């Protein structure tokens, strides 16, 4: 399929009134649930217009968030092409190509001519952006694609079958957005046809929408790592934001108690060797950063589809080795710092305390690296979002292990 300049799809017909324009803007700025509540009092015709203007991913989220009765009313007044496409898209899970499909309107039979296609496309461009003409056989199987340039340079009596590109590139509806991005990143077409397992044309996906949807998903990951829901926006009401965030803070508090319990177990050791308390934050901070580095790499690998079956062990092994090396290098500096500080305090065990910090730093960084890789992998295996509050679980693991190792070694060796 030849490359064409990417054009932002937009409807040429003006919006009915200022109120609908405001509703469209509000729907973009709010989560799907909030937008559904906002649109509930308005006429179904307004809601249908807003849905038609939204990109497919947001449209499906909004339809899912609507009350069933309102949804059925809105679908009943939508155009047959839109209604059929919206219902079809709903059958596919989130973050798949199927959720982003739009109706393929410029579809022609094998015996159609250039003149037939031009006449039809002139009607379509009044309300939709058309990049290509799609040619299908009697069973609606995608046979070829015709670029606008080829039609402009051909006679009106020329059959589309003579100028179409045969066996065109197409996406599958069940493909993940990540896989679709990999398949299209070197093509840069404005529009991609979507076919089912029998190569029947069931819709199209605009390249801009494909990358926009994946960008939104990636942008939500930093928040998800600390318990901020993807549905939360800047305009989300404070009460709704509180309900989104507070449960994760309670979980974080519970996990913090676990770390505090470890310190409590070794309270007598800290009372006996007060200098240990000074280095607890240092150890926890270093091991935490090591874990966060491993977590970021693991999440990136999962997002880009780089962690294939059987590669999880190599990832964990690599992070364990990096944790050992980083822990040893940082441990030398931290151990020297402990020795100097303890010596200044006239502690007779200054050298041993330096060795303990060195060993504890290695152990905690190794465990942190392993945890940073295992947390998202485990969440994915359990069917959960790998980014969901992963930093909370990681922080607990690193704090418990780093403090437990440090204080445990001090109890045994000093």
C-alpha positions in Angstrom: 0.0 0.0 0.0 1.6 3.3 -1.0 2.2 5.9 1.7 0.0 8.9 1.8 0.4 12.0 4.1 -1.4 11.4 7.4 -4.5 13.5 7.7 -6.4 13.9 11.0 -9.8 12.4 10.4 -12.6 14.9 11.1 -16.2 15.3 10.1 -16.8 18.2 7.8 -20.4 18.9 8.8 -20.5 21.5 11.6 -21.7 20.5 15.0 -25.4 21.3 15.6 -24.9 23.9 18.3 -22.5 25.2 20.9 -24.0 23.0 23.6 -23.0 19.8 21.7 -19.5 21.2 21.2 -19.2 21.8 24.9 -20.4 18.3 25.7 -17.8 16.8 23.3 -15.0 18.8 25.0 -16.3 17.7 28.4 -16.4 14.0 27.4 -12.7 14.3 26.3 -11.7 15.8 29.7 -13.5 13.3 31.9 -13.3 9.6 32.6 -15.9 7.4 30.8 -18.0 7.0 33.9 -18.0 10.7 34.6 -18.8 11.5 31.0 -21.7 9.1 31.0 -23.2 10.8 34.1 -22.6 14.2 32.4 -24.4 13.1 29.2 -27.3 11.4 30.9 -29.7 14.4 31.1 -29.2 15.4 27.4 -31.2 14.2 24.4 -30.1 11.0 22.8 -29.4 12.8 19.5 -26.8 14.9 21.3 -25.2 11.9 22.9 -25.1 10.1 19.5 -23.4 13.0 17.9 -20.8 13.2 20.7 -20.1 9.5 20.4 -19.6 9.8 16.6 -17.0 12.5 17.1 -15.0 10.7 19.8 -12.2 8.4 18.8 -13.2 4.7 18.8 -11.5 3.7 22.1 -13.1 6.5 24.1 -16.4 5.8 22.4 -16.5 2.2 23.4 -15.5 3.1 27.0 -18.3 5.6 27.1 -20.9 3.2 25.7 -19.8 0.6 28.3 -20.3 3.2 31.1 -23.8 4.2 30.0 -27.0 2.7 31.6 -28.3 -0.1 29.4 -31.5 1.7 28.5 -29.8 4.8 27.3 -27.2 2.8 25.4 -29.9 1.0 23.5 -31.8 4.2 22.7 -28.6 5.8 21.4 -27.7 2.8 19.3 -31.2 2.8 17.8 -30.8 6.3 16.3 -27.2 5.8 15.1 -26.6 5.1 11.4 -26.7 1.4 10.4 -23.0 1.4 9.7 -22.1 3.0 13.0 -24.5 0.8 15.0 -23.2 -2.4 13.4 -19.5 -1.3 14.0 -20.0 -0.1 17.6 -21.7 -3.4 18.6 -19.0 -5.4 16.8 -16.2 -3.5 18.6 -17.8 -4.2 21.9 -17.0 -7.9 21.5 -13.3 -7.3 21.7 -11.3 -6.7 24.9 -9.6 -3.5 25.8 -6.2 -2.6 24.2 -7.0 -4.6 21.1 -7.3 -3.5 17.5 -11.0 -4.5 17.5 -11.9 -1.8 20.0 -10.6 0.9 17.6 -12.4 -0.1 14.4 -14.5 2.3 12.4 -16.8 1.4 9.6 -15.1 0.8 6.2 -17.4 3.0 4.0 -15.5 3.2 0.7 -16.0 -0.5 -0.1 -16.6 -1.7 -3.7 -17.2 -5.0 -5.6 -14.7 -6.4 -7.9 -16.6 -5.3 -11.0 -16.8 -1.6 -9.8 -15.1 1.0 -12.0 -13.2 4.1 -11.2 -16.2 6.2 -12.1 -18.4 4.3 -9.7 -15.9 4.7 -6.9 -15.4 8.4 -7.5 -19.2 9.1 -7.5 -19.6 7.2 -4.2 -16.5 8.7 -2.5 -17.8 12.2 -3.3 -20.8 11.4 -1.2 -18.8 9.9 1.6 -16.2 12.7 2.0 -19.0 15.1 3.0 -19.1 13.4 6.4 -16.0 11.2 6.7 -12.3 11.2 5.8 -11.6 8.7 3.1 -8.0 7.6 2.3 -8.4 4.4 0.3 -11.0 2.4 -1.6 -11.4 -1.2 -0.5 -12.2 -3.9 -3.0 -14.0 -7.1 -1.7 -15.3 -10.2 -3.4 -18.8 -11.7 -3.1 -18.0 -13.1 0.4 -16.8 -9.7 1.6 -13.2 -10.9 1.7 -10.6 -8.1 1.2 -9.1 -8.5 -2.2 -7.3 -5.2 -2.8 -6.9 -1.6 -1.9 -6.9 1.4 -4.3 -5.2 4.7 -3.4 -6.8 8.0 -4.4 -3.8 8.8 -6.6 -4.4 5.7 -8.8 -8.0 6.6 -9.4 -7.1 10.2 -10.3 -4.7 9.0 -13.0 -7.1 6.3 -14.4 -10.0 6.5 -16.8 -13.5 6.4 -15.3 -14.2 3.1 -17.1 -11.2 1.4 -15.7 -12.1 -1.5 -13.3 -10.8 -1.1 -9.8 -9.5 -4.6 -10.0 -7.0 -3.4 -12.6 -5.4 -0.7 -10.5 -5.8 -2.2 -6.9 -3.0 -3.4 -4.8 -3.6 -7.1 -4.3 -3.0 -8.9 -1.0 -2.8 -5.7 1.0 -1.5 -5.4 4.5 -4.2 -5.8 7.1 -4.6 -6.0 10.9 -6.5 -8.7 12.9 -9.1 -7.5 15.4 -7.7 -9.6 18.2 -4.2 -8.1 17.9 -3.0 -6.2 20.9 -2.2 -2.6 20.5 1.5 -3.4 21.1 1.6 -6.0 18.4 -0.3 -3.7 16.0 2.2 -0.9 16.7 5.1 -3.2 15.9 3.4 -4.3 12.6 2.7 -0.7 11.5 5.6 1.3 12.8 7.5 1.0 9.5 4.5 1.6 7.3 2.9 4.9 8.5 -0.3 4.5 6.5 -3.2 6.8 7.5 -5.6 3.9 7.5 -5.3 0.1 8.0 -8.0 -2.4 7.0 -9.0 -4.9 9.6 -10.0 -8.4 8.6 -11.2 -11.5 10.4 -9.8 -15.0 10.3 -11.5 -15.5 6.9 -10.0 -12.2 5.5 -13.4 -10.6 5.5 -13.3 -6.8 5.8 -14.9 -5.9 9.2 -13.6 -2.4 9.7 -10.7 0.0 9.5 -8.3 1.6 12.0 -6.7 5.0 11.6 -3.0 5.1 12.3 -3.3 8.2 14.4 -5.9 6.5 16.6 -3.8 3.4 17.0 -0.8 5.2 18.3 -2.9 7.6 20.3 -4.6 4.7 22.2 -1.2 3.1 23.0 0.2 6.5 24.1 -2.7 6.9 26.5 -2.1 3.4 27.9 1.5 4.1 28.5 0.8 7.5 30.1 -1.4 5.7 32.7 1.3 3.4 33.9 3.2 5.7 36.2 0.0 6.5 38.1 -1.0 2.8 38.2 2.3 1.9 39.8 1.3 4.0 42.9 -2.5 3.2 42.9 -3.8 6.0 40.7 -6.6 4.6 38.5 -6.5 5.1 34.7 -10.0 6.7 34.9 -8.8 9.6 37.0 -8.3 12.9 35.2 -7.4 16.4 36.2 -11.1 17.2 36.2 -12.2 14.2 38.3 -14.1 15.3 41.4 -12.1 15.2 44.6 -14.5 12.7 46.2 -14.1 10.3 43.3 -10.3 10.7 43.4 -10.4 9.9 47.1 -12.2 6.7 46.4 -9.7 5.8 43.7 -6.6 6.5 45.7 -7.4 5.8 49.4 -7.7 2.0 49.3 -4.2 1.8 47.9 -2.9 4.1 50.7 -4.5 1.8 53.2 -2.7 -1.2 51.6 0.5 0.8 51.7 0.0 1.4 55.4 -0.5 -2.3 56.1 2.7 -3.1 54.2 4.5 -0.4 56.0 3.5 -2.1 59.3 5.3 -5.2 58.0 8.6 -3.2 57.7 8.0 -1.6 61.0 7.5 -5.0 62.6 10.9 -6.1 61.3 12.5 -3.1 63.0 10.6 -3.9 66.1 12.0 -7.4 66.3 15.5 -6.1 66.4 14.7 -3.2 68.8 17.1 -4.5 71.4 19.9 -4.5 68.8 19.2 -0.9 67.8 19.2 0.1 71.5 22.6 -1.5 71.9 24.1 -0.2 68.7 22.4 3.2 68.1 24.6 3.9 65.1 22.6 1.3 63.1 19.5 3.6 63.1 21.5 6.2 61.1 22.1 3.8 58.2 18.6 2.2 57.9 17.3 4.9 55.6 20.5 4.7 53.5 20.1 1.0 53.0 16.3 1.2 52.3 16.8 4.0 49.8 19.5 2.2 47.8 17.7 -1.1 47.6 14.5 0.7 46.7 16.1 2.5 43.8 17.6 -0.8 42.6 14.2 -2.4 42.7 12.6 0.6 40.8 15.1 0.3 38.0 14.4 -3.4 37.6 10.6 -2.7 37.7 10.9 0.0 35.0 12.7 -2.3 32.7 10.3 -5.2 33.3 7.2 -3.0 32.7 8.8 -1.6 29.5 9.5 -5.2 28.3 5.9 -6.3 29.1 4.5 -3.2 27.3 6.6 -3.7 24.2 6.0 -7.4 24.2 9.7 -8.2 24.6 9.3 -10.7 27.4 8.3 -13.8 25.5 7.5 -17.2 27.0 10.7 -18.6 28.6 12.5 -15.3 28.8 11.2 -14.4 32.3 14.0 -16.5 34.0 16.7 -14.7 32.0 15.2 -11.4 33.1 15.2 -12.3 36.7 18.7 -13.7 36.5 20.0 -10.6 34.8 18.4 -8.4 37.5 19.9 -10.6 40.3 23.3 -10.2 38.8 22.9 -6.5 38.4 21.7 -6.2 41.9 24.8 -8.1 43.1 27.2 -5.9 41.2 25.5 -2.6 42.1 25.1 -3.7 45.7 28.8 -4.6 45.9 30.0 -1.3 44.4 27.6 0.8 46.5 28.3 -1.4 49.5 32.0 -0.5 49.5 31.2 3.2 49.7 28.4 2.7 52.3 30.6 0.3 54.3 33.4 2.8 54.4 31.0 5.5 55.5 29.7 3.3 58.3 33.3 2.5 59.4 34.3 6.2 59.5 31.1 7.2 61.3 31.3 4.4 63.9 34.9 5.1 64.4 34.1 8.8 65.1 31.6 7.5 67.7 34.4 5.4 69.3 32.5 2.2 68.6 34.8 -0.8 69.1 33.0 -2.7 66.3 33.5 -0.1 63.6 35.2 -2.4 61.2 32.6 -5.2 61.6 29.8 -2.7 61.2 31.3 -1.6 57.9 31.4 -5.2 56.7 27.8 -5.7 57.8 26.7 -2.7 55.8 28.6 -4.1 52.8 27.0 -7.5 53.0 23.5 -6.1 53.7 23.7 -3.8 50.7 24.6 -6.7 48.4 21.8 -8.9 49.8 19.2 -6.2 49.7 20.1 -5.1 46.2 20.0 -8.6 44.9 16.5 -9.2 46.4 15.3 -5.8 45.2 16.4 -6.5 41.6 14.7 -9.9 41.7 11.5 -8.4 43.2 11.5 -5.6 40.7 11.3 -8.2 37.9 9.0 -10.7 39.6 6.3 -8.3 40.9 5.0 -7.3 37.4 5.5 -10.8 36.0 3.5 -12.2 38.9 0.7 -9.7 38.5 0.5 -10.5 34.8 0.3 -14.2 35.5 -2.5 -13.7 38.0 -4.4 -11.8 35.3 -3.9 -8.3 36.9 -2.5 -5.2 35.3 1.3 -5.5 35.8 1.6 -1.8 36.6 -1.2 -1.8 39.2 0.3 -0.5 42.5 3.4 -2.5 41.7 5.7 0.0 43.5 3.7 -0.5 46.7 4.5 -4.3 46.7 8.1 -3.6 45.7 8.7 -1.1 48.4 7.4 -3.6 51.0 9.7 -6.3 49.8 12.8 -4.1 49.7 12.2 -2.5 53.1 11.6 -5.8 54.8 14.6 -7.5 53.3 17.0 -4.6 53.5 16.2 -3.9 57.2 15.9 -7.5 58.1 19.2 -8.4 56.6 21.0 -5.4 58.1 19.7 -5.8 61.6 19.9 -9.6 61.5 23.6 -9.5 60.6 24.3 -6.9 63.2 22.6 -9.1 65.8 24.6 -12.2 64.9 28.0 -10.6 64.3 28.3 -7.7 66.8 
